[in-house]
Amino acid sequence: MKDHLSEVMFIVILLILIPDRLIAQNPPPETLHFDRMAQYLTKGTGKWKADNPNYQPNNPRSAKAFGLCFERPMRNYMSLTIVSYQKDTVLINSEGFFSWHPGKQQYVHVNGNRGSGFAEGITTFPNDSTFISTMTIFRRNGSSYDHKDENFIVNEDVHRNTSYKKVAGDWVAEGEWVWSRVPEN
């Protein structure tokens, strides 16, 4: 009886450990693309800056530029803080993260913003130089709209993104940003 129990326990342990080892040896392509993108975005300072093409110098609330700060404290998790560079200060606009969701078998992107809004959606990594976040943005009053960001690596220190809003079922471009890596001091 004791030998049989030992055999059953051994089989249970193998069944628990083997799938994880197989996934680690043959991760889905999306995991490999996330890995590459996260390494690219967090390299050096992990900080990026883009000028605001819609900057209005006479409007004190208009941002001169925007910044991204990526950090990767865990393998399947990358945080993102978005800031705006105002005339005399830097404000945090939103904070969020990208992470693998085992139940959905997808990367999720979640963030909260300064205006008490909340966004959640999925991020796909079709290849190792592109990632696309599609999400629903919820405003404080409960209304919502669909938003999409398409991001592309241009070179080692530049990436660009185009933001879209869904209007009457169609994606309408809202702006394009060219992000430059902030060098280490």
C-alpha angles and dihedrals in degrees: 000000000000091000091050091051090050091051092050092049090049091052092047091051091049091050090052097045103037098065091052091049092048091050090048090052094044108025117183113266090247090062091052091050091048089051092052093045093047091050090050096047097044097043114124110347093351086227127128132182134199129183116240107242088197095054113147109197093197092055110080090202094054113105119229090205143348131232136206124203117192124190130176112199093162134031097248097035133072123177125211128199117187118202136182123219105221124186095278106002147041117235128196106234100180145346128206148132148235118223142157111260107209094197094052094034088223140098111261127206117204130172144163123213140210093257092060091259126139133208131194133172146114133289122210127197104202090176139352095274101045137060128176125197118197115184148154115243116209119202125213092261092056097255116129145190137191119255134184133191121194112197127191133183109235098178140326093294104026134063130166135208137193119207123210137189122203110240120179090341096310129103109240118193112242100180148328124232131194110207123202124197113250105232123231114259 
